[in-house]
Amino acid sequence: MELRDFIVPTKVGSGDSEVTNRIYLPSYEELEEKFNFASKDFIVKQEYDNKIPTLNTYWLRNDALTKIYSGSKAEGCVGVDGDQLPIRVMRDGVYCFEKIALKKTDIESVHDYFKNTIRMLRLCMRVDLAAYLALVEKYDNYLPYEYEDEHKKCHCMKIGKEFDIYTGKKTNKQISWRVLNWDDLPKSINLEGNGTATTIDLITLNTVGCSSFIENRNDLDQNHLYGNSVISEKLNGKKNKKFSFLDHAFKEEEILLRTIEKKETKKKTTLIIDTNSAYLKEDFIRSLRANPKVLNELVPAMKLLIQEAGKIK
């Protein structure tokens, strides 16, 4: 199995702005509408060592400039505190970003902002479910775990090592990914899941490195904003592999995946029961690790079962 079998190509954007990426930026709308993100879900910790003043927000994907009653807007970024900070292009030609009017009065001011501003990155990817199940069957350190802080509670998993596309530097710190479609996963992962998913949809729990949005003004236009961005290029290794997130962050997984064979989704997502005792034991342990709170209900029941079994002669 290869890394390309594990991380699924995803079409993002629409129309002229549509692009296929394996690693991509989220848009504000899809997180809010598709995955029901509230302000607290947008709150992150800044995972970057350099003290750059502009690193108080992280980029969002820009699919197009959308017409609104007061002009146009491009969803530019969101604050680490969860507040959305769009770029607004007003009718009177004043471009506003974070409620600060820019001096220039044409679209080039927005282009220059995307080019010259460095902000954090919060990334998305989709993992093939069958490939993931084959991986965790052999390496249980990839099993999901429950995360909770003062802002949110969610299920996460650790995949890959942090790599900064801005500096080209890799660390040994594992990346924590939040599972976006937890309720749709099969019961072998989520005991209460409905089993309708074929992929695991992920977003980094916090920020991972930083970047400017574009390198040249011509890379950003009203019809193809994110698709032409340097972020899309570097995340997916389209040109210079030295700064490729895809090629550097998953080196360990790339090696491990080559040691296993991909299993058919049907074997894991249907209600077929494997009666092999070794498999049942492994599946039981895997389910408990993914849902540790179930032990609170299971332990009393197991004690009662053992007591009843002891009475049988």
N, C-alpha and C positions, 0 to 999 in steps of 0.2 A: 504494500500500500504506500502511496506517495502523499506528500503534503497537499497536492492538488485534489486528492480524494477526500481530504479532511476539511479544508476550508473551501466553502462553496462560492463560486462566482455569483455576484448579486448585481442586478440592474437597479441603479438608483437614479433619481431624477425622472424627467419625462420630456417627450418631444425632442427638441434640439439639444437639450441639456442632459439627455440620458447617457449614462456611461456604465460599463460593467467593471466592477472592482471586487476583489476578495476582501480587502480591508478598506473601510470608507468612513467618512464623517457622517454623523446623524444629522437630520434636519430637525428643527424645532417641531414642525407639524407632525412628523411621523412618531416622534417620541410622545407628544401630547395626545394625538388622536388615536394612533394604533396601539400604543402601549400604556396609555393613560397616565403619563407622567404628571405629577404635581410639582410645585415649586421645590419641595423638599427633595424630590428625586433628581433634580438638576444640580443640587449642591454637591461639591466635590472637594477633595483635599488637593492642594497643589503639590504635585510630585515632580519638582524640579529644583535643582540646587542653586543655579545662578539667580542672583537677585536683580531681575529685570523689572522695572516699574510697571510695564504693560501686562505682566503675567497675572492679572487678576480676573481674567476671563478666558474661555476656551472657544475655539472656532466651531461654527456649525456649517453644514453643507448649504451652499447657495445654488438652487436650481434655476432661478429666474428672478428678475425684478417684477414684482406683482403689483398691478395697479390697485390703488386704494383711493378713498375719497379725497385724501389730501395730497395725492401724487403717486409715488411708487415707493416700494420698500424692498430691501434684500435682508433676509434674516442673517445677520453677520456673526453674532456670537452670543454667549450667555455668560453671566457672571458666576464665579465660583460660589456665590451666595444664593444662586438659583434665579436671579432676576434676568429676564431676557433683555438684550440690548441690541435692537435692530438698527440698521442704517435706514434712514428715511430721506427720500428725495422729494422735497416739497415743490408745490406748484410755482412758487416765486423763485425757484432756482437755488435755494439755500439747502445745502446738504447737511444733514444732522446725523451725528453718531454719538450715542450715549448722552443725548440731550445737549451736545456741544456743537454749535454751528461752525462749519468749516468756512474758511475765507473764500475759496474758489466757488464759482457758481456754475460749474458744468460737471459732467459725469466723470471727468478725469480726476476730480478730487476723491471720489469713491475708489477709483482704481489705485490712486497713489496710497490711499489708506491701507488697502489690502496688501499692497506691495511692501510698504515700509513698516507695518506694524507686526510685531512678533507676539503670538498668543499660544496658549496651551492647546493640547490636542486630547480629545476624548474620542476613542475609536469604536467602530462596530465591525462585526463579522458574523457569518453564519457557518456553523459546523454541521457537517453531514451526520445525522443521528446514528446510522449504522456503523460508520467509521468510528464515531465516538464510543459506542458500546463495545466495539472490538478493542479499542484502546484501553478502556477502564477495566475490561475483563482481565487484562494482563498487568496493567499498571494502575492500582487503585488510588494513587495520589492525585489522579485527575477527577476523582469523584466530587460532586457538588457539596457545598457546605453552607450553613446558614450564617448570614452576616447581619449585624445590628449595631447601630450607633445612635447618637442623639437625634439624628435626622430621619433615618429610614431603616427598614428591615427588609431583607431580600435574600435570595439564594444566589450563590456565586460559585465559580470554579477557577482554579489557577491554570493558565495555559501560557506558555512562552515566557521570555525574559524581556525586560524593558530595553527598548532601543530608541534613541532619539534621532529622528530624521534631520534635525537641524544641525547637530554636531557630528553625526555619524558614530556616536559612542554607544556601546552596549554595556549593560550592568548585569549582575547576577541576581537582581531582584525579580521575583516572579510577578507576572501581571495578573491581577484579580479582575475577572470578568463577571458582570452581573447577568444572570439569565433573564431574558425579557419575556420568554414564552413558557415559563415554568409550569403553568396549569395545563399546557398542551402536551407535555412530555409523557412517555409511557410509565407504567407503574413500577418498572424495574429501576427507575430513577426517582420518580415522584409517586408515592403510593396513592395520592389523590389525583394524579394526572389523568387526562382523558385519552391520551395516546393518539392524538390526531396529528402531531408534528412529525415532519420528516427531517427537520433541521433544528439545531439549537441556536436561537438568536441571542447574540451577546453584545454588550457594550462595556467598555472598561469602567470599573467601579469609580476610579479616579482618573486624573489626567496622566498621559504618558508622553513626555517630551513636549516639544513646541516647534513652531514653524511660522514663517510668513505665509500668506495665502497664495501669492503668485510671485514670480520673479520679474516678469515684464508686464507693462500695462496692457499690451495686446493679448495677454493670456486671459483677460477677464472682459467679457462683454455681456450684454443683456440677454443673449440667447444661449450662452454656454458658460456659465459661471464656474461651477465646481469641476466640471469635466475637463477643463483646460488648466486647472490649478496645479501648482507645484506640489501641493499636499497629495492630491490623487496620484500624481506621478511617482513621488517618492514612497508612498505607502505600499505601492504595488510593484515597485522595481521596474518601471516601464523604460527607464533610460539608464541612469547611473546606479549600478548595483551597490555601490559603496554606501549609499544613503537609503537603501531599500529596507523598509520595515518587514515586509514579507520574507525577504531573504535572510535576515539576521535574527529576528525575534524568535523564530521557531526552529532553530537549528537542532535542539534536543528532540523535539517532537518529530522532526523530519527523520532522524535516525531511528527512533522507536517505531514509527509507523512502518518502516521498511522491514521490521522483524515480524509483522503480523499480517494476516490476510483479512481483507474486508469481508464482513459477513452480510448476508442478505437482510434487508430491513424486516422482511416478513417474519423472520425467526425471532425478532425481538418486539415487534409492535402488535402482533396478533395475539390471540388468547391460546395459542398452542403451548402446552405444558410439557417441558422436558422432564421425564421422570427419573433421569439419572441422578443418583443421590449426590454425587460430587457437584453437579451443576446446581441442584436445588440448594445445597449448602452455600455455594458461592453467591448465588442470586439473593438468598436470604440475607447474608452478611452485607452485600452491596446495598440492598434496599434499606437496611437499618442504618448504615453509615450515612446515607443520603437523607434519612429522616430520623435523627436521633431521638426526637421527642416521643416517637412511637414506643420506645422502650418503657416509658412510664406506664403505658397501658398493657404492654406485653408481659412484663415481668410478673405481675400478680397472676395473670392468666396461666403463665408457664408453671408457676409454683402450684397452682390448683391442679393442673394437668399431671404434674409429677406425683402429687399426693394421690390422685385418683388411680394413676398407674400402679402405685405401690400397694393398693388394696386388692389388685387383681392377682389371683393365685394361679 
